[in-house]
């Protein structure tokens, strides 16, 4: 009685190893490419958070003090004015255009530009009009 063959021949084993090797090399190559770019979304998200915090701080200022918020590119700073060491490599610039118009109404355009450690820039814009604000002595802050 002839028994049915079990197992693999040496040729089948070598072909299987070669196919698995090619598939593994392609998988590792794709994973290396994905891993190399995985920091980009983190840098972008941090840039957005920095820009939003600077813009909201500028928009919270009284209307007549908006121009004092403008500054050229510098390292991000905390509320005490000290550089944030965890965000080394980022720079923030804030410009204020008080002569801008929004739908024909006098407004101030605030632009925040954040540059990340890979030199990619993110710009965030905001608009502010005078809401009928008054100073402590009752004088209008609106032009």
C-alpha positions in Angstrom: 0.0 0.0 0.0 1.3 3.4 -1.0 1.0 6.1 1.6 0.0 9.6 0.5 2.8 12.2 0.6 3.0 14.4 3.6 4.9 17.7 4.1 6.7 19.9 1.6 9.6 19.4 -0.7 12.7 21.5 -0.4 11.8 23.5 -3.5 8.3 24.3 -2.1 9.9 25.4 1.2 12.4 27.7 -0.5 9.7 29.3 -2.7 7.5 29.9 0.4 10.4 31.5 2.2 11.1 33.8 -0.8 7.5 34.9 -1.1 7.2 35.6 2.7 10.5 37.5 2.5 9.3 39.7 -0.4 6.0 40.4 1.4 7.8 41.3 4.7 10.2 43.6 2.8 7.3 45.5 1.2 5.4 45.7 4.6 8.5 47.0 6.4 9.2 49.5 3.6 5.6 50.9 3.9 5.8 51.0 7.7 9.1 52.9 7.5 7.5 55.5 5.2 4.5 55.9 7.4 6.6 56.2 10.6 8.9 58.8 9.0 5.8 61.1 8.3 4.0 60.4 11.6 5.5 63.5 13.3 4.0 65.9 10.7 0.4 65.8 12.1 1.8 66.4 15.6 3.7 69.4 14.5 0.6 70.8 12.6 -1.6 70.2 15.6 0.8 71.9 18.0 1.0 74.9 15.5 -2.8 75.1 15.5 -3.0 75.1 19.3 -0.3 77.8 19.5 -2.0 80.0 16.9 -5.4 79.6 18.5 -4.1 80.6 21.9 -2.3 83.7 20.6 -5.4 84.7 18.5 -7.8 84.3 21.4 -5.5 86.3 23.7 -5.3 89.1 21.2 -9.1 89.1 20.6 -9.7 89.4 24.3 -7.8 92.7 24.5 -9.7 96.0 24.6 -10.1 97.4 21.1 -7.6 100.3 21.7 -4.9 97.9 22.8 -5.0 95.5 19.9 -2.0 97.1 18.2 0.1 96.4 21.3 -0.3 92.6 20.7 1.6 92.7 17.4 5.1 91.3 17.4 7.6 89.9 15.0 8.6 86.2 14.9 9.8 85.0 18.3 9.7 81.8 20.4 6.3 81.1 22.0 5.8 82.6 25.4 3.6 81.8 28.4 1.3 84.3 30.1 4.2 85.5 32.3 6.2 86.4 29.1 8.7 83.6 29.6 9.7 81.4 26.6 8.1 77.9 26.6 11.0 75.5 26.5 8.8 72.6 25.5 8.1 74.4 22.2 11.7 75.1 21.2 11.9 75.3 17.4 8.6 77.1 17.0 8.3 80.8 16.3 5.2 83.0 16.4 4.5 86.3 14.7 1.4 88.4 15.2 0.4 91.2 13.0 -2.5 93.7 13.5 -4.1 95.6 10.6 -6.3 98.4 12.1 -7.1 99.8 8.7 -8.9 96.8 7.5 -12.6 96.7 6.5 -15.0 93.8 7.0 -18.1 94.1 4.9 -17.6 97.9 4.8 -17.3 98.2 8.6 -14.1 99.4 10.3 -12.4 96.4 11.8 -9.1 95.1 12.9 -7.6 92.1 11.2 -5.3 89.9 13.3 -3.0 87.4 11.7 -1.0 84.8 13.7 1.8 82.9 11.8 3.4 79.9 13.5 6.5 78.3 12.0 7.2 74.8 13.3 10.7 73.1 13.6 10.4 71.8 10.0 9.9 75.4 8.7 6.3 74.8 7.8 4.1 77.8 8.4 0.5 78.0 9.6 -1.5 81.2 9.4 -4.6 81.9 11.4 -6.7 85.0 10.9 -9.3 86.7 13.1 -11.4 89.9 12.9 -12.3 92.3 15.7 -14.6 95.3 15.6 -15.3 97.7 18.4 -18.3 96.6 20.5 -19.0 100.0 22.0 -16.3 99.6 24.6 -15.5 102.3 27.1 -12.5 102.9 29.3 -12.6 103.5 33.1 -13.4 107.2 32.7 -16.3 106.6 30.3 -14.6 107.6 27.1 -15.4 105.5 24.0 -12.6 103.2 22.8 -14.2 103.1 19.3 -12.7 105.3 16.6 
